[in-house]
């Protein structure tokens, strides 16, 4: 059917109109997509639009409160800072409780690293430490459940429980092909902040500081004065596995050894809040005592403040392995509805101006602990799985040359080859796990042995 001139003209007009509409719309879309300066009000408008679409048309109903909570957590996740987080009322209450000293569980500090539940550090003389957990271990399963989509709060709740009950966890460790499965018995965790004594053979004072809690400076001062009265010729301060604590405690303890100058500075966005902590000569109660500090990958935060100050002032010698690298300051802000916001507001800097954060501090003298070979690790797991070690220790409750000899024979009979050091280490650890652990070990603690050499 042929069209007349009038019809063809009308059709051309319609086509042109459609083309103009499409071009105009595409221009708007192009303008939106290439616009790089979306304003804050526009983002708020976008958010509200998306929220309404989800509430109205998402395939399943979604709780509005969950959407708001997800938005808050997503906003904080955008900082890419695992120490900045929203605290619901239970988490905020837990934080307040933890700062008071006693808490239940495994004795482990954990955090989310790249969305994976990760061990920051096990605490000394706790189930986590005795089970052999190490900084950097990835907890991939709790009671057979994957931790992939688990929140930090939910993970903590699963790890905690009635004292005396066990929790099964699976960890992935660098250098290990297979997952390591552990059954750890929960305890009420109560940390003795300071332990001290004299290494009699060398007349050297030894102080193990386990955390920088409120009483730490007073306990440290008492220990130092007691050792000085006994005329020790030097001091070893052990900060291994110390996860940190209060900034004020770190400054006070560093000041015991440093007579003047900067101890630490904290800097952030608001320069008026920047702070420099200086040593007070009147507080330097051990300003001339020869000093060695022991650190490792579990030494974090406040431990690194003290270590950095001592190293930069050349006040002592640092021995061990590189520290953890947690050099940021968090402020806990109380919000409405008994919730809170923990937010990084500053970073720490050593007296020389170096940032600690995600770098750590390298010791003056690097000493790595004994590392089990792959075969030894496998044999040790076989020992544990078959309950061989536990059964042996029930019948041999003391660590001495006789028990070592019997243990080595047992290993040989079962075809489980361990080096002399490894066999002594696992036997001693197992015996100490069920009995009283000595303050220090002059046989197998290679880092402590090197620290003694440095004092001498």
Secondary structure, DSSP 8 states (H G I E B T S, - for coil): ----HHHHHHHHHHHHHHHHHHHHHHHHHHHHHH-----HHHHHHHHHHHHHHHHHHSSS---HHHHHHHHHHHHHHTT--TT-EEE-HHHHHHHHHHTTSEEEESSEEEEEETTEEEEEEE-TTSHHHHHT--TT-EEEEETTEE-TT--HHHHHHHH--STT-EEEEEEE-TT-SS-EEEEEE-EEEE---EEEEEETTTTEEEEEE--B-TTHHHHHHHHHHHHHHTT-S-EEEE-TT---B-HHHHHHHHHTT--SSEEEEEEES-GGG-EEEE--GGG-TTTTS-EEEEE-TT--THHHHHHHHHHHTT-SEEEES------EEEEEEE-GGG-EEEEEEEEEE-TTS-B-TTT----SEE-------HHHHHHHHHHHHTTHHHHHHHH--S-SHHHHHHHHHHHHHTT----HHHHHHHHHHHHHHHS---S--TTT-HHHHHHHHHH-
